[in-house]
Amino acid sequence: MGKLSIEKKSGIKESLKAGKSVCDVSSKFGISKSTVHRMGRTINSTVMKSKGCCPIKLLPQTKRSIVRMMAHGKHKTA
């Protein structure tokens, strides 16, 4: 199969962002589920994903900044 057109790629990304399932998007655009899933991973790579336990309370960047402030004496406790 050839490369996907830019219009088709943008349609797939918009459908995934809208919350459509991988199966629905693959049948709508006529491509494999693995291709849609791979495109979805690139879209959501910036989003922090839960590991299935408690929700994350602080972002890693926030944790680092708190540790830095404590190390430099700006804060006594977190």
mmCIF file as gemmi writes it, N, C-alpha and C atoms, coordinates in Angstrom:
data_model
loop_
_atom_site.group_PDB
_atom_site.id
_atom_site.type_symbol
_atom_site.label_atom_id
_atom_site.label_alt_id
_atom_site.label_comp_id
_atom_site.label_asym_id
_atom_site.label_entity_id
_atom_site.label_seq_id
_atom_site.pdbx_PDB_ins_code
_atom_site.Cartn_x
_atom_site.Cartn_y
_atom_site.Cartn_z
_atom_site.occupancy
_atom_site.B_iso_or_equiv
_atom_site.pdbx_formal_charge
_atom_site.auth_seq_id
_atom_site.auth_asym_id
_atom_site.pdbx_PDB_model_num
ATOM 1 N N . MET Axp A 1 ? 0.844 -1.182 0 1 0 ? 1 A 1
ATOM 2 C CA . MET Axp A 1 ? 0 0 0 1 0 ? 1 A 1
ATOM 3 C C . MET Axp A 1 ? 0.885 1.24 0 1 0 ? 1 A 1
ATOM 4 N N . GLY Axp A 2 ? 0.462 2.259 -0.712 1 0 ? 2 A 1
ATOM 5 C CA . GLY Axp A 2 ? 1.231 3.492 -0.818 1 0 ? 2 A 1
ATOM 6 C C . GLY Axp A 2 ? 1.096 4.36 0.414 1 0 ? 2 A 1
ATOM 7 N N . LYS Axp A 3 ? 1.744 5.507 0.367 1 0 ? 3 A 1
ATOM 8 C CA . LYS Axp A 3 ? 1.687 6.445 1.483 1 0 ? 3 A 1
ATOM 9 C C . LYS Axp A 3 ? 0.307 7.082 1.564 1 0 ? 3 A 1
ATOM 10 N N . LEU Axp A 4 ? -0.047 7.469 2.774 1 0 ? 4 A 1
ATOM 11 C CA . LEU Axp A 4 ? -1.327 8.138 2.984 1 0 ? 4 A 1
ATOM 12 C C . LEU Axp A 4 ? -1.216 9.6 2.567 1 0 ? 4 A 1
ATOM 13 N N . SER Axp A 5 ? -2.295 10.117 2.013 1 0 ? 5 A 1
ATOM 14 C CA . SER Axp A 5 ? -2.305 11.53 1.633 1 0 ? 5 A 1
ATOM 15 C C . SER Axp A 5 ? -2.383 12.397 2.89 1 0 ? 5 A 1
ATOM 16 N N . ILE Axp A 6 ? -2 13.634 2.737 1 0 ? 6 A 1
ATOM 17 C CA . ILE Axp A 6 ? -2.017 14.57 3.862 1 0 ? 6 A 1
ATOM 18 C C . ILE Axp A 6 ? -3.443 14.773 4.365 1 0 ? 6 A 1
ATOM 19 N N . GLU Axp A 7 ? -4.404 14.816 3.435 1 0 ? 7 A 1
ATOM 20 C CA . GLU Axp A 7 ? -5.804 14.998 3.829 1 0 ? 7 A 1
ATOM 21 C C . GLU Axp A 7 ? -6.297 13.814 4.654 1 0 ? 7 A 1
ATOM 22 N N . LYS Axp A 8 ? -5.906 12.602 4.234 1 0 ? 8 A 1
ATOM 23 C CA . LYS Axp A 8 ? -6.34 11.405 4.948 1 0 ? 8 A 1
ATOM 24 C C . LYS Axp A 8 ? -5.7 11.359 6.334 1 0 ? 8 A 1
ATOM 25 N N . LYS Axp A 9 ? -4.411 11.723 6.421 1 0 ? 9 A 1
ATOM 26 C CA . LYS Axp A 9 ? -3.733 11.743 7.716 1 0 ? 9 A 1
ATOM 27 C C . LYS Axp A 9 ? -4.383 12.734 8.666 1 0 ? 9 A 1
ATOM 28 N N . SER Axp A 10 ? -4.701 13.922 8.156 1 0 ? 10 A 1
ATOM 29 C CA . SER Axp A 10 ? -5.322 14.923 9.026 1 0 ? 10 A 1
ATOM 30 C C . SER Axp A 10 ? -6.718 14.481 9.452 1 0 ? 10 A 1
ATOM 31 N N . GLY Axp A 11 ? -7.447 13.811 8.554 1 0 ? 11 A 1
ATOM 32 C CA . GLY Axp A 11 ? -8.765 13.29 8.917 1 0 ? 11 A 1
ATOM 33 C C . GLY Axp A 11 ? -8.68 12.23 9.996 1 0 ? 11 A 1
ATOM 34 N N . ILE Axp A 12 ? -7.671 11.371 9.895 1 0 ? 12 A 1
ATOM 35 C CA . ILE Axp A 12 ? -7.477 10.326 10.904 1 0 ? 12 A 1
ATOM 36 C C . ILE Axp A 12 ? -7.138 10.959 12.245 1 0 ? 12 A 1
ATOM 37 N N . LYS Axp A 13 ? -6.231 11.928 12.242 1 0 ? 13 A 1
ATOM 38 C CA . LYS Axp A 13 ? -5.834 12.582 13.487 1 0 ? 13 A 1
ATOM 39 C C . LYS Axp A 13 ? -7.005 13.304 14.138 1 0 ? 13 A 1
ATOM 40 N N . GLU Axp A 14 ? -7.81 13.978 13.328 1 0 ? 14 A 1
ATOM 41 C CA . GLU Axp A 14 ? -8.968 14.691 13.876 1 0 ? 14 A 1
ATOM 42 C C . GLU Axp A 14 ? -9.988 13.713 14.457 1 0 ? 14 A 1
ATOM 43 N N . SER Axp A 15 ? -10.189 12.585 13.775 1 0 ? 15 A 1
ATOM 44 C CA . SER Axp A 15 ? -11.134 11.584 14.278 1 0 ? 15 A 1
ATOM 45 C C . SER Axp A 15 ? -10.66 11.013 15.607 1 0 ? 15 A 1
ATOM 46 N N . LEU Axp A 16 ? -9.362 10.736 15.711 1 0 ? 16 A 1
ATOM 47 C CA . LEU Axp A 16 ? -8.828 10.206 16.964 1 0 ? 16 A 1
ATOM 48 C C . LEU Axp A 16 ? -8.911 11.234 18.083 1 0 ? 16 A 1
ATOM 49 N N . LYS Axp A 17 ? -8.634 12.495 17.761 1 0 ? 17 A 1
ATOM 50 C CA . LYS Axp A 17 ? -8.731 13.553 18.772 1 0 ? 17 A 1
ATOM 51 C C . LYS Axp A 17 ? -10.172 13.741 19.229 1 0 ? 17 A 1
ATOM 52 N N . ALA Axp A 18 ? -11.125 13.468 18.321 1 0 ? 18 A 1
ATOM 53 C CA . ALA Axp A 18 ? -12.54 13.608 18.66 1 0 ? 18 A 1
ATOM 54 C C . ALA Axp A 18 ? -13.033 12.459 19.533 1 0 ? 18 A 1
ATOM 55 N N . GLY Axp A 19 ? -12.18 11.441 19.733 1 0 ? 19 A 1
ATOM 56 C CA . GLY Axp A 19 ? -12.552 10.345 20.616 1 0 ? 19 A 1
ATOM 57 C C . GLY Axp A 19 ? -13.071 9.11 19.914 1 0 ? 19 A 1
ATOM 58 N N . LYS Axp A 20 ? -12.97 9.057 18.603 1 0 ? 20 A 1
ATOM 59 C CA . LYS Axp A 20 ? -13.407 7.866 17.87 1 0 ? 20 A 1
ATOM 60 C C . LYS Axp A 20 ? -12.468 6.709 18.184 1 0 ? 20 A 1
ATOM 61 N N . SER Axp A 21 ? -12.983 5.489 18.14 1 0 ? 21 A 1
ATOM 62 C CA . SER Axp A 21 ? -12.148 4.323 18.411 1 0 ? 21 A 1
ATOM 63 C C . SER Axp A 21 ? -11.268 4.011 17.21 1 0 ? 21 A 1
ATOM 64 N N . VAL Axp A 22 ? -10.201 3.268 17.461 1 0 ? 22 A 1
ATOM 65 C CA . VAL Axp A 22 ? -9.274 2.882 16.403 1 0 ? 22 A 1
ATOM 66 C C . VAL Axp A 22 ? -9.998 2.049 15.358 1 0 ? 22 A 1
ATOM 67 N N . CYS Axp A 23 ? -10.875 1.167 15.801 1 0 ? 23 A 1
ATOM 68 C CA . CYS Axp A 23 ? -11.626 0.309 14.881 1 0 ? 23 A 1
ATOM 69 C C . CYS Axp A 23 ? -12.544 1.136 13.983 1 0 ? 23 A 1
ATOM 70 N N . ASP Axp A 24 ? -13.238 2.108 14.556 1 0 ? 24 A 1
ATOM 71 C CA . ASP Axp A 24 ? -14.13 2.967 13.766 1 0 ? 24 A 1
ATOM 72 C C . ASP Axp A 24 ? -13.355 3.774 12.73 1 0 ? 24 A 1
ATOM 73 N N . VAL Axp A 25 ? -12.222 4.33 13.147 1 0 ? 25 A 1
ATOM 74 C CA . VAL Axp A 25 ? -11.421 5.154 12.238 1 0 ? 25 A 1
ATOM 75 C C . VAL Axp A 25 ? -10.84 4.304 11.115 1 0 ? 25 A 1
ATOM 76 N N . SER Axp A 26 ? -10.371 3.094 11.448 1 0 ? 26 A 1
ATOM 77 C CA . SER Axp A 26 ? -9.775 2.244 10.413 1 0 ? 26 A 1
ATOM 78 C C . SER Axp A 26 ? -10.81 1.826 9.377 1 0 ? 26 A 1
ATOM 79 N N . SER Axp A 27 ? -12.027 1.532 9.816 1 0 ? 27 A 1
ATOM 80 C CA . SER Axp A 27 ? -13.059 1.151 8.845 1 0 ? 27 A 1
ATOM 81 C C . SER Axp A 27 ? -13.534 2.356 8.033 1 0 ? 27 A 1
ATOM 82 N N . LYS Axp A 28 ? -13.564 3.531 8.643 1 0 ? 28 A 1
ATOM 83 C CA . LYS Axp A 28 ? -14.006 4.736 7.939 1 0 ? 28 A 1
ATOM 84 C C . LYS Axp A 28 ? -13.036 5.117 6.818 1 0 ? 28 A 1
ATOM 85 N N . PHE Axp A 29 ? -11.721 5.025 7.096 1 0 ? 29 A 1
ATOM 86 C CA . PHE Axp A 29 ? -10.721 5.447 6.123 1 0 ? 29 A 1
ATOM 87 C C . PHE Axp A 29 ? -10.161 4.297 5.292 1 0 ? 29 A 1
ATOM 88 N N . GLY Axp A 30 ? -10.538 3.063 5.622 1 0 ? 30 A 1
ATOM 89 C CA . GLY Axp A 30 ? -10.103 1.916 4.837 1 0 ? 30 A 1
ATOM 90 C C . GLY Axp A 30 ? -8.632 1.572 4.996 1 0 ? 30 A 1
ATOM 91 N N . ILE Axp A 31 ? -8.104 1.741 6.196 1 0 ? 31 A 1
ATOM 92 C CA . ILE Axp A 31 ? -6.713 1.373 6.463 1 0 ? 31 A 1
ATOM 93 C C . ILE Axp A 31 ? -6.682 0.433 7.661 1 0 ? 31 A 1
ATOM 94 N N . SER Axp A 32 ? -5.529 -0.172 7.908 1 0 ? 32 A 1
ATOM 95 C CA . SER Axp A 32 ? -5.441 -1.163 8.982 1 0 ? 32 A 1
ATOM 96 C C . SER Axp A 32 ? -5.503 -0.501 10.359 1 0 ? 32 A 1
ATOM 97 N N . LYS Axp A 33 ? -5.942 -1.298 11.34 1 0 ? 33 A 1
ATOM 98 C CA . LYS Axp A 33 ? -6.028 -0.805 12.709 1 0 ? 33 A 1
ATOM 99 C C . LYS Axp A 33 ? -4.646 -0.477 13.26 1 0 ? 33 A 1
ATOM 100 N N . SER Axp A 34 ? -3.64 -1.255 12.845 1 0 ? 34 A 1
ATOM 101 C CA . SER Axp A 34 ? -2.289 -0.995 13.357 1 0 ? 34 A 1
ATOM 102 C C . SER Axp A 34 ? -1.763 0.358 12.881 1 0 ? 34 A 1
ATOM 103 N N . THR Axp A 35 ? -2.103 0.745 11.655 1 0 ? 35 A 1
ATOM 104 C CA . THR Axp A 35 ? -1.683 2.054 11.144 1 0 ? 35 A 1
ATOM 105 C C . THR Axp A 35 ? -2.351 3.17 11.937 1 0 ? 35 A 1
ATOM 106 N N . VAL Axp A 36 ? -3.637 3.016 12.2 1 0 ? 36 A 1
ATOM 107 C CA . VAL Axp A 36 ? -4.369 4.027 12.973 1 0 ? 36 A 1
ATOM 108 C C . VAL Axp A 36 ? -3.813 4.096 14.391 1 0 ? 36 A 1
ATOM 109 N N . HIS Axp A 37 ? -3.541 2.934 14.979 1 0 ? 37 A 1
ATOM 110 C CA . HIS Axp A 37 ? -3.007 2.896 16.338 1 0 ? 37 A 1
ATOM 111 C C . HIS Axp A 37 ? -1.646 3.584 16.4 1 0 ? 37 A 1
ATOM 112 N N . ARG Axp A 38 ? -0.798 3.344 15.418 1 0 ? 38 A 1
ATOM 113 C CA . ARG Axp A 38 ? 0.526 3.967 15.363 1 0 ? 38 A 1
ATOM 114 C C . ARG Axp A 38 ? 0.404 5.486 15.247 1 0 ? 38 A 1
ATOM 115 N N . MET Axp A 39 ? -0.534 5.953 14.422 1 0 ? 39 A 1
ATOM 116 C CA . MET Axp A 39 ? -0.739 7.398 14.294 1 0 ? 39 A 1
ATOM 117 C C . MET Axp A 39 ? -1.261 7.982 15.603 1 0 ? 39 A 1
ATOM 118 N N . GLY Axp A 40 ? -2.106 7.233 16.295 1 0 ? 40 A 1
ATOM 119 C CA . GLY Axp A 40 ? -2.633 7.689 17.574 1 0 ? 40 A 1
ATOM 120 C C . GLY Axp A 40 ? -1.555 7.818 18.629 1 0 ? 40 A 1
ATOM 121 N N . ARG Axp A 41 ? -0.577 6.921 18.604 1 0 ? 41 A 1
ATOM 122 C CA . ARG Axp A 41 ? 0.521 7.014 19.566 1 0 ? 41 A 1
ATOM 123 C C . ARG Axp A 41 ? 1.352 8.262 19.333 1 0 ? 41 A 1
ATOM 124 N N . THR Axp A 42 ? 1.544 8.661 18.075 1 0 ? 42 A 1
ATOM 125 C CA . THR Axp A 42 ? 2.322 9.872 17.805 1 0 ? 42 A 1
ATOM 126 C C . THR Axp A 42 ? 1.561 11.119 18.236 1 0 ? 42 A 1
ATOM 127 N N . ILE Axp A 43 ? 0.237 11.081 18.143 1 0 ? 43 A 1
ATOM 128 C CA . ILE Axp A 43 ? -0.578 12.22 18.579 1 0 ? 43 A 1
ATOM 129 C C . ILE Axp A 43 ? -0.505 12.36 20.089 1 0 ? 43 A 1
ATOM 130 N N . ASN Axp A 44 ? -0.63 11.236 20.801 1 0 ? 44 A 1
ATOM 131 C CA . ASN Axp A 44 ? -0.718 11.265 22.253 1 0 ? 44 A 1
ATOM 132 C C . ASN Axp A 44 ? 0.625 11.119 22.945 1 0 ? 44 A 1
ATOM 133 N N . SER Axp A 45 ? 1.717 11.271 22.235 1 0 ? 45 A 1
ATOM 134 C CA . SER Axp A 45 ? 3.019 11.084 22.869 1 0 ? 45 A 1
ATOM 135 C C . SER Axp A 45 ? 3.317 12.167 23.895 1 0 ? 45 A 1
ATOM 136 N N . THR Axp A 46 ? 2.703 13.326 23.768 1 0 ? 46 A 1
ATOM 137 C CA . THR Axp A 46 ? 2.965 14.4 24.715 1 0 ? 46 A 1
ATOM 138 C C . THR Axp A 46 ? 2.068 14.325 25.937 1 0 ? 46 A 1
ATOM 139 N N . VAL Axp A 47 ? 1.031 13.545 25.87 1 0 ? 47 A 1
ATOM 140 C CA . VAL Axp A 47 ? 0.1 13.425 26.976 1 0 ? 47 A 1
ATOM 141 C C . VAL Axp A 47 ? 0.638 12.414 27.978 1 0 ? 47 A 1
ATOM 142 N N . MET Axp A 48 ? 0.629 12.767 29.273 1 0 ? 48 A 1
ATOM 143 C CA . MET Axp A 48 ? 1.074 11.825 30.286 1 0 ? 48 A 1
ATOM 144 C C . MET Axp A 48 ? 0.011 10.754 30.457 1 0 ? 48 A 1
ATOM 145 N N . LYS Axp A 49 ? 0.434 9.502 30.425 1 0 ? 49 A 1
ATOM 146 C CA . LYS Axp A 49 ? -0.499 8.398 30.533 1 0 ? 49 A 1
ATOM 147 C C . LYS Axp A 49 ? -0.442 7.803 31.925 1 0 ? 49 A 1
ATOM 148 N N . SER Axp A 50 ? -1.592 7.424 32.431 1 0 ? 50 A 1
ATOM 149 C CA . SER Axp A 50 ? -1.668 6.784 33.724 1 0 ? 50 A 1
ATOM 150 C C . SER Axp A 50 ? -1.182 5.349 33.603 1 0 ? 50 A 1
ATOM 151 N N . LYS Axp A 51 ? -0.544 4.848 34.645 1 0 ? 51 A 1
ATOM 152 C CA . LYS Axp A 51 ? -0.07 3.476 34.638 1 0 ? 51 A 1
ATOM 153 C C . LYS Axp A 51 ? -1.095 2.538 35.254 1 0 ? 51 A 1
ATOM 154 N N . GLY Axp A 52 ? -2.302 2.999 35.476 1 0 ? 52 A 1
ATOM 155 C CA . GLY Axp A 52 ? -3.358 2.148 35.987 1 0 ? 52 A 1
ATOM 156 C C . GLY Axp A 52 ? -3.534 2.209 37.485 1 0 ? 52 A 1
ATOM 157 N N . CYS Axp A 53 ? -2.732 2.978 38.173 1 0 ? 53 A 1
ATOM 158 C CA . CYS Axp A 53 ? -2.88 3.079 39.617 1 0 ? 53 A 1
ATOM 159 C C . CYS Axp A 53 ? -3.45 4.456 39.95 1 0 ? 53 A 1
ATOM 160 N N . CYS Axp A 54 ? -2.989 5.037 41.006 1 0 ? 54 A 1
ATOM 161 C CA . CYS Axp A 54 ? -3.475 6.353 41.416 1 0 ? 54 A 1
ATOM 162 C C . CYS Axp A 54 ? -3.141 7.399 40.354 1 0 ? 54 A 1
ATOM 163 N N . PRO Axp A 55 ? -3.968 8.403 40.202 1 0 ? 55 A 1
ATOM 164 C CA . PRO Axp A 55 ? -3.65 9.457 39.232 1 0 ? 55 A 1
ATOM 165 C C . PRO Axp A 55 ? -2.415 10.243 39.668 1 0 ? 55 A 1
ATOM 166 N N . ILE Axp A 56 ? -1.689 10.757 38.69 1 0 ? 56 A 1
ATOM 167 C CA . ILE Axp A 56 ? -0.483 11.524 38.965 1 0 ? 56 A 1
ATOM 168 C C . ILE Axp A 56 ? -0.887 12.887 39.515 1 0 ? 56 A 1
ATOM 169 N N . LYS Axp A 57 ? -0.315 13.251 40.642 1 0 ? 57 A 1
ATOM 170 C CA . LYS Axp A 57 ? -0.665 14.515 41.276 1 0 ? 57 A 1
ATOM 171 C C . LYS Axp A 57 ? 0.207 15.664 40.769 1 0 ? 57 A 1
ATOM 172 N N . LEU Axp A 58 ? 1.49 15.385 40.546 1 0 ? 58 A 1
ATOM 173 C CA . LEU Axp A 58 ? 2.414 16.419 40.09 1 0 ? 58 A 1
ATOM 174 C C . LEU Axp A 58 ? 3.11 15.964 38.816 1 0 ? 58 A 1
ATOM 175 N N . LEU Axp A 59 ? 3.323 16.888 37.924 1 0 ? 59 A 1
ATOM 176 C CA . LEU Axp A 59 ? 4.093 16.597 36.723 1 0 ? 59 A 1
ATOM 177 C C . LEU Axp A 59 ? 5.566 16.448 37.1 1 0 ? 59 A 1
ATOM 178 N N . PRO Axp A 60 ? 6.331 15.699 36.325 1 0 ? 60 A 1
ATOM 179 C CA . PRO Axp A 60 ? 7.761 15.558 36.627 1 0 ? 60 A 1
ATOM 180 C C . PRO Axp A 60 ? 8.498 16.895 36.667 1 0 ? 60 A 1
ATOM 181 N N . GLN Axp A 61 ? 8.097 17.846 35.81 1 0 ? 61 A 1
ATOM 182 C CA . GLN Axp A 61 ? 8.736 19.156 35.804 1 0 ? 61 A 1
ATOM 183 C C . GLN Axp A 61 ? 8.488 19.883 37.125 1 0 ? 61 A 1
ATOM 184 N N . THR Axp A 62 ? 7.265 19.761 37.65 1 0 ? 62 A 1
ATOM 185 C CA . THR Axp A 62 ? 6.92 20.411 38.91 1 0 ? 62 A 1
ATOM 186 C C . THR Axp A 62 ? 7.717 19.797 40.053 1 0 ? 62 A 1
ATOM 187 N N . LYS Axp A 63 ? 7.84 18.468 40.045 1 0 ? 63 A 1
ATOM 188 C CA . LYS Axp A 63 ? 8.62 17.798 41.083 1 0 ? 63 A 1
ATOM 189 C C . LYS Axp A 63 ? 10.067 18.28 41.071 1 0 ? 63 A 1
ATOM 190 N N . ARG Axp A 64 ? 10.655 18.386 39.89 1 0 ? 64 A 1
ATOM 191 C CA . ARG Axp A 64 ? 12.045 18.837 39.786 1 0 ? 64 A 1
ATOM 192 C C . ARG Axp A 64 ? 12.206 20.26 40.3 1 0 ? 64 A 1
ATOM 193 N N . SER Axp A 65 ? 11.247 21.126 39.957 1 0 ? 65 A 1
ATOM 194 C CA . SER Axp A 65 ? 11.366 22.519 40.404 1 0 ? 65 A 1
ATOM 195 C C . SER Axp A 65 ? 11.231 22.621 41.924 1 0 ? 65 A 1
ATOM 196 N N . ILE Axp A 66 ? 10.39 21.792 42.525 1 0 ? 66 A 1
ATOM 197 C CA . ILE Axp A 66 ? 10.242 21.794 43.985 1 0 ? 66 A 1
ATOM 198 C C . ILE Axp A 66 ? 11.536 21.33 44.641 1 0 ? 66 A 1
ATOM 199 N N . VAL Axp A 67 ? 12.119 20.256 44.107 1 0 ? 67 A 1
ATOM 200 C CA . VAL Axp A 67 ? 13.38 19.751 44.659 1 0 ? 67 A 1
ATOM 201 C C . VAL Axp A 67 ? 14.471 20.804 44.526 1 0 ? 67 A 1
ATOM 202 N N . ARG Axp A 68 ? 14.512 21.487 43.385 1 0 ? 68 A 1
ATOM 203 C CA . ARG Axp A 68 ? 15.508 22.539 43.173 1 0 ? 68 A 1
ATOM 204 C C . ARG Axp A 68 ? 15.334 23.672 44.187 1 0 ? 68 A 1
ATOM 205 N N . MET Axp A 69 ? 14.085 24.089 44.415 1 0 ? 69 A 1
ATOM 206 C CA . MET Axp A 69 ? 13.834 25.171 45.369 1 0 ? 69 A 1
ATOM 207 C C . MET Axp A 69 ? 14.231 24.754 46.783 1 0 ? 69 A 1
ATOM 208 N N . MET Axp A 70 ? 13.946 23.5 47.149 1 0 ? 70 A 1
ATOM 209 C CA . MET Axp A 70 ? 14.319 23.019 48.477 1 0 ? 70 A 1
ATOM 210 C C . MET Axp A 70 ? 15.839 22.945 48.621 1 0 ? 70 A 1
ATOM 211 N N . ALA Axp A 71 ? 16.524 22.531 47.562 1 0 ? 71 A 1
ATOM 212 C CA . ALA Axp A 71 ? 17.982 22.409 47.612 1 0 ? 71 A 1
ATOM 213 C C . ALA Axp A 71 ? 18.652 23.771 47.757 1 0 ? 71 A 1
ATOM 214 N N . HIS Axp A 72 ? 18.053 24.806 47.208 1 0 ? 72 A 1
ATOM 215 C CA . HIS Axp A 72 ? 18.64 26.145 47.264 1 0 ? 72 A 1
ATOM 216 C C . HIS Axp A 72 ? 18.124 26.96 48.446 1 0 ? 72 A 1
ATOM 217 N N . GLY Axp A 73 ? 17.32 26.349 49.304 1 0 ? 73 A 1
ATOM 218 C CA . GLY Axp A 73 ? 16.873 27.016 50.514 1 0 ? 73 A 1
ATOM 219 C C . GLY Axp A 73 ? 15.707 27.962 50.332 1 0 ? 73 A 1
ATOM 220 N N . LYS Axp A 74 ? 15.042 27.942 49.19 1 0 ? 74 A 1
ATOM 221 C CA . LYS Axp A 74 ? 13.906 28.834 48.973 1 0 ? 74 A 1
ATOM 222 C C . LYS Axp A 74 ? 12.658 28.33 49.693 1 0 ? 74 A 1
ATOM 223 N N . HIS Axp A 75 ? 12.561 27.003 49.88 1 0 ? 75 A 1
ATOM 224 C CA . HIS Axp A 75 ? 11.447 26.397 50.605 1 0 ? 75 A 1
ATOM 225 C C . HIS Axp A 75 ? 12.001 25.388 51.596 1 0 ? 75 A 1
ATOM 226 N N . LYS Axp A 76 ? 11.351 25.308 52.768 1 0 ? 76 A 1
ATOM 227 C CA . LYS Axp A 76 ? 11.804 24.342 53.767 1 0 ? 76 A 1
ATOM 228 C C . LYS Axp A 76 ? 11.166 22.977 53.546 1 0 ? 76 A 1
ATOM 229 N N . THR Axp A 77 ? 9.913 22.969 53.099 1 0 ? 77 A 1
ATOM 230 C CA . THR Axp A 77 ? 9.222 21.707 52.834 1 0 ? 77 A 1
ATOM 231 C C . THR Axp A 77 ? 8.507 21.807 51.496 1 0 ? 77 A 1
ATOM 232 N N . ALA Axp A 78 ? 8.116 20.659 50.998 1 0 ? 78 A 1
ATOM 233 C CA . ALA Axp A 78 ? 7.394 20.636 49.729 1 0 ? 78 A 1
ATOM 234 C C . ALA Axp A 78 ? 5.962 20.966 50.003 1 0 ? 78 A 1
